[in-house]
Amino acid sequence: MQEHNYWLTTTEFPKVDARALPARVDVAVIGAGYTGLSAAQTLARRGAKVAVLESETIGWGASSRNGGMVLTGMKLGVNKLISLYGRELTRRMYAASLATIDCVEQIVHEEKIDCGFARCGHLEVACKQKHFDDYARQVDVIAREFNHTLRVVQRNELSAEIGSRIYYGGMVDEVSAGLNPARYVAGLSCAAIKAGAEIFQHTRVQRVRRESSQGEAGWRVVTSRGALWAREVFVATSGYTGAATPALRRKIIPIGSFIITTEVLREELVRELSPRGRMIYDSKHYLYYYRLTPDWRMLFGGRAAFFPENDRTVRSSAEILRRGMIEVYPQLRDAKVEYVWGGTLDFAFDIMPHAGQMDGLYYALGYAGHGVAMATYQGQKMAEMIAGDKPDNPFVGITFPGAPLGLYSGSPWFLPLAGAWYKVLDWVS
Ligand SMILES: Cc1cc2nc3c(=O)[nH]c(=O)nc-3n(C[C@H](O)[C@H](O)[C@H](O)COP(=O)(O)OP(=O)(O)OC[C@H]3O[C@@H](n4cnc5c(N)ncnc54)[C@H](O)[C@@H]3O)c2cc1C
């Protein structure tokens, strides 16, 4: 087994020469994942001079490491959303969640990104009877409030969707899609470059401070490769948000998520495991998510360790996830696990996406493992806002809570406690 991201074995990233940083730009974008690159593409298309500053390489963060599930809805369930935000705002949020998928589809088609985008639908599976009972209620609310159709799958019909006997039933949304995430972020970077944005790899932003230049208000952005001046700064650093933007860092909890992939499986077995090739996840807090890859491996992920990826958490996750996979699919008992890797999710304290301006810096983050489509969409919407438009973005202006009593400086000391709490929740709820 290799401690390596399987998606990277399928992808080529554009070669970007290491050039000197420009002295001045209209917008400095921090982070070259979906959020930063889709913003850069949108801004550059509108004629802005854009520098994308990436501390590692294009797509190095969650954008090349994820499950490639392009999902409708948000991390929080619809009833919870309505109780928090009311009907009207929740309607706009849900509509935005559907628009995020159209947004990815449109970019993939316009830019001819060869990433296997397909509207294969997603399947949520119930780990308990009471989770299944709640599906019918959710389907009703979503049809009534958002005019969107999901389908409940009874336990005795589940074999048409999944070759596992451990679940109490499921819920299908045909609108969701799947793609190869690394190929998608590589394609998005080509689209941003084609539009005129410049990408600077191995360029870590260290400090950002207000500074006027030639009589204009703006920002001095200090990086590991020198400084530049930007009229506006867009922070697109997600789970990797660090000391350069301390106020945002205090709002985001970085949580590890890990994935294994098996060897290539036989066609007959593939058809049994996932007859419709859905993007699948279960109903637990400590959830598993899984899908087939285009070359017929089982890709199986979960928050096996709560701490972000390092040699130790990746290695221990491989065994935990293999056991989880075999509980779901005993048929895979003898399948060889060939790859394991991890990445970092960005959870806000209210588990919601957030976008807007903080201390004058533009930002979008807080996707909570639901970011392939939302990050792309937020990049576009925030670029429109930076360009002076007033796009409808229901995630701008909602309360962005910090830690209770302010007990958090960006170093998530409480993750083991949170992990234990989620395990307790999975027993009792
Ligand atoms: C294992 C895993 C599985 C997932 N599965 C799914 C899924 O199936 N479906 C789904 O919808 N979502 C999923 N997600 C979430 C999704 O991948 C993310 O929400 C999305 O990729 C976020 O994109 P982003 O551009 O905001 O951030 P990222 O792709 O994380 O990019 C942030 C970038 O900022 C850079 N950076 C940070 N600090 C600095 C600095 N100071 N200077 C310069 N650069 C900096 C980092 O190097 C990084 O490249 C998953 C995430 C993980 C980790």
The ligand as a Gaussian input file, in Angstrom:
#p B3LYP/6-31G(d) Opt

LIG

0 1
 C      -10.264000      13.769000       2.190000
 C      -11.290000      14.777000       1.738000
 C      -12.448000      14.358000       1.094000
 C      -13.405000      15.292000       0.665000
 N      -14.462000      14.848000      -0.077000
 C      -15.335000      15.753000      -0.591000
 C      -16.358000      15.334000      -1.480000
 O      -16.421000      14.171000      -1.889000
 N      -17.263000      16.269000      -1.893000
 C      -17.186000      17.589000      -1.512000
 O      -18.033000      18.391000      -1.917000
 N      -16.163000      18.014000      -0.726000
 C      -15.224000      17.154000      -0.274000
 N      -14.188000      17.583000       0.473000
 C      -14.040000      19.037000       0.709000
 C      -13.475000      19.770000      -0.504000
 O      -12.355000      19.078000      -1.012000
 C      -13.063000      21.191000      -0.084000
 O      -14.178000      21.830000       0.510000
 C      -12.592000      22.041000      -1.244000
 O      -11.575000      21.384000      -1.973000
 C      -12.074000      23.379000      -0.724000
 O      -11.416000      24.056000      -1.783000
 P      -10.612000      25.362000      -1.457000
 O      -10.076000      25.879000      -2.738000
 O      -11.434000      26.307000      -0.647000
 O       -9.426000      24.896000      -0.480000
 P       -8.145000      23.968000      -0.748000
 O       -8.278000      23.130000      -1.956000
 O       -7.833000      23.286000       0.546000
 O       -7.013000      25.034000      -1.091000
 C       -6.497000      25.933000      -0.127000
 C       -5.077000      26.256000      -0.588000
 O       -4.591000      27.370000       0.164000
 C       -3.180000      27.238000       0.258000
 N       -2.716000      28.102000       1.336000
 C       -3.025000      28.049000       2.649000
 N       -2.394000      29.034000       3.329000
 C       -1.673000      29.737000       2.418000
 C       -0.799000      30.871000       2.508000
 N       -0.553000      31.485000       3.676000
 N       -0.196000      31.328000       1.380000
 C       -0.439000      30.727000       0.166000
 N       -1.254000      29.639000       0.036000
 C       -1.872000      29.154000       1.145000
 C       -3.001000      25.746000       0.542000
 O       -1.699000      25.326000       0.219000
 C       -4.073000      25.130000      -0.342000
 O       -3.563000      24.679000      -1.576000
 C      -13.219000      16.680000       0.929000
 C      -12.070000      17.105000       1.583000
 C      -11.106000      16.179000       1.986000
 C       -9.874000      16.664000       2.686000

